[in-house]
Amino acid sequence: MSITQHHLLDTYRARQLDEPAPPAPGAHDWQVVREWRDHRQFRAVVAGRPARGRLRQALGRWLRPRPRSSC
């Protein structure tokens, strides 16, 4: 059974029982992504790392290495 068929069956059952219809598949995907990003930022702050710009900062170090000091 596909996800669409399952959703249609759940909607039909909800109508028969006078219950609210379930949300459509994928309706809350962006909310989940935002919550996941917020949780990652929270964990970074708790661990003492910068919460934003970590990837760009790492790429900058890799693309622009510091000049070696001649001692």
C-alpha positions as CSV (number, residue, x, y, z in Angstrom):
1,M,0.0,0.0,0.0
2,S,1.4,3.4,-1.0
3,I,1.5,6.3,1.3
4,T,-1.2,8.0,-0.7
5,Q,-3.5,5.0,-0.4
6,H,-2.9,4.8,3.3
7,H,-3.7,8.5,3.7
8,L,-6.9,8.1,1.8
9,L,-7.9,5.1,3.9
10,D,-7.2,7.0,7.1
11,T,-9.2,10.0,5.8
12,Y,-12.1,7.7,5.0
13,R,-12.0,6.1,8.5
14,A,-11.9,9.5,10.2
15,R,-14.9,10.6,8.2
16,Q,-16.8,7.5,9.2
17,L,-16.0,8.0,12.9
18,D,-16.6,11.8,12.8
19,E,-13.0,12.5,13.7
20,P,-10.7,15.2,12.3
21,A,-8.9,14.2,9.1
22,P,-5.2,13.3,9.5
23,P,-2.6,15.7,8.0
24,A,-1.4,15.1,4.5
25,P,1.9,13.2,4.1
26,G,4.7,15.7,4.1
27,A,2.7,18.5,5.6
28,H,5.2,19.0,8.5
29,D,8.5,18.2,6.8
30,W,9.9,21.8,7.0
31,Q,8.9,22.1,10.6
32,V,10.9,18.9,11.4
33,V,13.9,20.3,9.5
34,R,13.8,23.6,11.4
35,E,13.5,21.8,14.7
36,W,16.5,19.6,13.8
37,R,18.6,22.6,12.9
38,D,17.7,24.4,16.1
39,H,18.6,21.3,18.1
40,R,22.0,21.1,16.3
41,Q,22.7,24.8,17.1
42,F,21.7,24.2,20.8
43,R,24.0,21.2,21.1
44,A,26.9,23.3,19.5
45,V,26.4,26.1,22.1
46,V,26.2,23.7,25.0
47,A,29.5,22.1,23.7
48,G,31.2,25.5,23.5
49,R,31.3,25.6,19.7
50,P,30.0,28.4,17.5
51,A,26.4,27.8,16.6
52,R,26.5,29.4,13.1
53,G,28.9,29.5,10.3
54,R,30.9,26.4,11.2
55,L,30.9,24.9,7.7
56,R,31.9,28.2,6.0
57,Q,34.6,28.7,8.6
58,A,36.0,25.2,8.0
59,L,35.9,25.6,4.2
60,G,37.7,29.0,4.6
61,R,40.5,27.4,6.6
62,W,40.8,24.7,3.9
63,L,40.7,27.0,0.9
64,R,42.9,29.7,2.4
65,P,45.6,28.1,4.5
66,R,47.7,30.4,6.7
67,P,51.1,31.3,5.4
68,R,53.9,29.4,7.1
69,S,56.1,31.3,9.4
70,S,59.8,31.1,8.7
71,C,61.5,30.6,12.0
